[in-house]
Every structure is written in C-alpha cells, then in structure tokens.
Amino acid sequence: MKKKITVPGIMATKGSDKKLSMVACYDYSSATLVEASNVDMILVGDSLGMAMLGYKGTVGVTVDDMVYHIKSVVKGAPNTFVVGDMPFGAYNASIDKAVENASRVFAEGGCDCVKMEGGMNTVPYIEAVVKAGIPVMGHIGLTPQTSALMGGFKVQGKSTAAAQLLVDTAKAIEAAGAFLINLEGIPVGVAKRITEELKIPTMGIGAGPYCDSQDLVWVDIMGYNEWTPKFAKKYCNFRTYVVDGLNKFAEEVNSGAFPTKEYSYNTVVEGFEVE
Ligand code: KIV
C-alpha cells in the first residue's frame, strides 16, 4: 500500500536525489487514480475555479468551495499527502481571519497542509498560520489570485530587480516558517537561484528543471483540453478517448444497438412477458 509522505519527509528531500511529484486535482474520482499511481502529493488548488467551475480565473473560489473539494479528495486518496489551497480573500484581511480560514481548510477539509499564495505582503499571515500549528506551503511568481495586477497570467521575475525581489520574498517566506514553496511561471535561472539559496524544498510549475520537485494540473496532464500551456506536458489523451467513447455510446443508443439482453435484467414477470 502507498505510504503517505510527511512534512519532515518532504523537507528531507532537499539536497537528496528524490524529486517529488504533485498533481492538482479536485474530486474523489480523480483522487482515487492519483492514489493508485506513484505521484507523491495532491494539491487541491483553487484552479478548481477554472477546471471544475468554469470561472475565468481563481478569484471567486471560496473557503467553502475549498473545504468541499478537499474533503472529497482526502476520501479518494487517504494515503497521499494533500495540500489544501487558501483561496483569494481568505487571509489578506487580518491575522485572525487568516488563522480562522486556514484552520477551516486544514481541519474541516482534512488536508495535510495549506498553501498560501502571494509575495512579501503574505509573510505575516504565513507566520501566524504556522504559529497556529498548520504547515504552510508558500507560492510565489505567477500568482493567479493577483493576475489582475499582473495584467494576466504572465511570467514573473523577468528583470534583475524583479528576480531579486522573488529571491528575497522566498527567503522571507522560509523565515516565516513555510516548509515548502511553489515557484510558478518564472525563468529557469531565477528558480535555480531560489532553489540553491533556500533550505526548504522548492516545487516548480513552469519554473524549469532545477526546482527540487515539480507539480502540474490534472486537466493539463490528462489532456482534457485541445490547448495545453507551454510549461505543461500532456501525458494522456483523455479528451480523445472520452469523446470517442461518448460518440460510440450516442451512436449505439441512436441505432438501438444498446442495451442488448446482456445489459438488461431478464427476469420474466408474469403478465409482463416480452416476445
Ligand atoms: O491552484 C493551483 O492549481 C495552483 C497550482 C497552479 C500551483 O496553485
């Protein structure tokens, strides 16, 4: 049976040969498949806003949405480490709100840590949540919750000053007590420098090969959509398989080929015989 990695186990991968893999997925059924695989961790990301709810971005996802989805994932993958995302507005209003919402995501959701996205402004909230006893994964670079400020989903840290700010922010997040940090949408050299300068492991999505670990999103890996982002590799042709299957089903229903006797309850009931 799969053995769940722990927070100290994740931290111990720093400087080792072990690169952890994490997939963002959002429901019981997909979680059962991740559980059956060798993928180490699941992120119940607020990207569920786009992947599950059809939103344009992650803003609009609530703490209630997160708790609902995390609960179903934890049921489907009891032996996989689950990261629960803190959505937009859940922590930047006050320290009390941050601790209250992180406690809901962690305790009601039943995940193994929370993820808090944002730059220097997020550091005091991360510190408070860690002090409350909740393990925190940071998330810097392309932070979708603030994509409006960035003018869209754009690669960050492209100037020397912006890259240095990312390095300083990563160090501040480490000092605040985060045990792991997600680097999203940043140039390879910047991710490499952050990875070298931190004692905690980095996990990259669109941050190149030098991060300690890597994460991707379920719908991208599986190939749900025709379009895949540049940084994501399609490991499955789910869309083609599923649409083919659906078309076969529709065709057999339309032609009357389904269901045959094989798929029917054939007990003969008196007065209700079929010829
Ligand atoms: O919400 C999410 O899926 C994420 C990943 C893109 C890192 O934050």
Residues whose N, C-alpha, C, O or C-beta is under 5 A from the ligand:
A	BS01	KIV	A24 G45 D46 S47 I205
